[in-house]
Amino acid sequence: MTQTHTHASHPAIIKRLRRASGHFSSTIEMLAQGRECGDVAQQLQAVEKAIQHAKKALIQSHLDHCLEDLVGPLGVSQRHSLDEFREITRYL
């Protein structure tokens, strides 16, 4: 039996990945139709960026979720280090 593991951010990530999937399908069709290589490469770049953004959002959400589970509720003054950690992970 598999345990479900979802975060509030998952629907937005799924939406982003579905959009990337549509763009990827279009890219395959462009290549099959003999479109210019530059156009195909540009579309592939967009697909790649969309997937990278989805991955980043997933990792960030997971880190946030795990950190909240680990430290529990904190007061505003105690959250500074945690907030700094979250901020720096955006550059991954």
C-alpha positions as CSV (number, residue, x, y, z in Angstrom):
1,M,0.0,0.0,0.0
2,T,1.4,3.4,-1.0
3,Q,1.2,6.4,1.3
4,T,0.0,9.6,-0.3
5,H,2.2,12.6,0.1
6,T,0.7,15.9,-1.0
7,H,1.4,19.5,-0.3
8,A,-0.8,22.6,-1.0
9,S,1.5,23.5,-3.9
10,H,1.0,20.3,-5.8
11,P,-2.1,21.4,-7.8
12,A,-0.1,24.4,-9.1
13,I,2.9,22.2,-9.9
14,I,0.7,19.7,-11.7
15,K,-0.8,22.5,-13.8
16,R,2.6,23.8,-14.7
17,L,3.7,20.3,-15.7
18,R,0.6,19.7,-17.8
19,R,1.3,23.0,-19.6
20,A,4.9,21.8,-20.2
21,S,3.6,18.5,-21.5
22,G,1.4,20.3,-24.0
23,H,4.3,22.4,-25.2
24,F,6.5,19.3,-25.5
25,S,3.8,17.6,-27.6
26,S,3.7,20.7,-29.8
27,T,7.5,20.6,-30.1
28,I,7.4,17.0,-31.3
29,E,4.7,18.0,-33.9
30,M,6.8,21.0,-35.0
31,L,9.8,18.7,-35.6
32,A,7.6,16.1,-37.5
33,Q,6.3,18.9,-39.7
34,G,9.8,20.0,-40.6
35,R,9.7,23.4,-38.9
36,E,12.8,25.5,-38.7
37,C,15.4,24.2,-36.2
38,G,15.6,27.6,-34.5
39,D,11.8,27.5,-33.8
40,V,12.0,24.0,-32.4
41,A,15.0,24.8,-30.2
42,Q,13.2,27.9,-28.9
43,Q,10.2,25.7,-28.0
44,L,12.4,23.1,-26.4
45,Q,14.0,25.8,-24.3
46,A,10.6,26.9,-23.1
47,V,9.7,23.3,-22.2
48,E,13.0,22.9,-20.3
49,K,12.5,26.1,-18.3
50,A,8.9,25.1,-17.4
51,I,10.1,21.7,-16.1
52,Q,13.0,23.4,-14.1
53,H,10.5,25.8,-12.5
54,A,8.2,22.9,-11.6
55,K,11.1,21.0,-10.0
56,K,12.2,24.1,-8.1
57,A,8.7,24.7,-6.8
58,L,8.3,21.0,-5.8
59,I,11.7,21.0,-3.9
60,Q,10.9,24.4,-2.2
61,S,7.5,23.2,-1.1
62,H,8.9,20.0,0.2
63,L,11.6,21.8,2.2
64,D,9.0,24.2,3.6
65,H,6.8,21.3,4.6
66,C,9.6,19.3,6.2
67,L,11.0,22.3,8.1
68,E,7.5,23.1,9.5
69,D,7.1,19.5,10.6
70,L,10.6,19.5,12.2
71,V,10.5,22.8,14.2
72,G,6.7,23.2,14.7
73,P,5.0,26.5,15.2
74,L,7.5,29.3,16.0
75,G,7.1,32.9,17.1
76,V,7.9,35.7,14.7
77,S,11.2,36.5,16.4
78,Q,12.2,32.8,16.2
79,R,11.5,32.4,12.5
80,H,14.3,34.6,11.3
81,S,16.8,31.7,10.7
82,L,14.2,29.5,9.1
83,D,13.1,32.4,6.8
84,E,16.7,33.0,5.8
85,F,17.1,29.3,4.9
86,R,13.9,29.4,2.8
87,E,15.1,32.5,1.0
88,I,18.5,31.1,0.1
89,T,17.0,27.8,-1.2
90,R,15.3,29.9,-4.0
91,Y,18.7,30.1,-5.7
92,L,19.0,26.3,-6.1
